Amino acid sequence: MTKRKNKKEPDDVRKDLLKELRGLIKDIPEEGLLFLIGQTNTILYNMRVDELNKTNERINNSKKSSDSTKKTPRKAQEIPHTISIERSSFGRNFILVINDSRKIMSESEITKIVRIAYKAADQKEGAVRLFAWFKANRDDVILDAVLSTRHPDLQELYTYLKKNFSMV
């Protein structure tokens, strides 16, 4: 019984955090509240995407286990690569989709990777430059999409950027 009194339950911690947040909100100006709303929507969106990614992973793992008994595995180059960039529902950010990985990126980040693509001489150089930028600035993209400097998805991203975006 004494252990339970010393250790707060998760609901108690949440209540304390909500109380603290309510106390802080009254002093935040309108611009700050708008920013917090945007951040909150981003957090909620990322939570939903994580849930969907986990569900997809479970489905893929179950398919792989059933397919492994039926078929021989395909090479990485034979697997179709899905690359897209979508504008978020609020229009302020973009969603970079690399296969099953979805990452929210700001307009300035998208502008930077478009510039990188246009500065590269070819697809191979573009892939290397994009990897270097992601490694320095957004390693979460590399980790979640399981990318390397020679990964075909980066070459596809290079091609996608050049095809769908222009330099102004």
Secondary structure, DSSP 8 states (H G I E B T S, - for coil): -HHHHHS--HHHHHHHHHHHHHHHHTTS-HHHHHHHHHHHHHHHHHHHHHHHHHHHHHHHHHHHHHHHHHS----GGGS---EEEEE-TTSSEEEEEETTEEEEEEHHHHHHHHHHHHHSSSHHHHHHHHHHHHHHH-HHHHHHHT--TT-HHHHHHHHHHHHH----
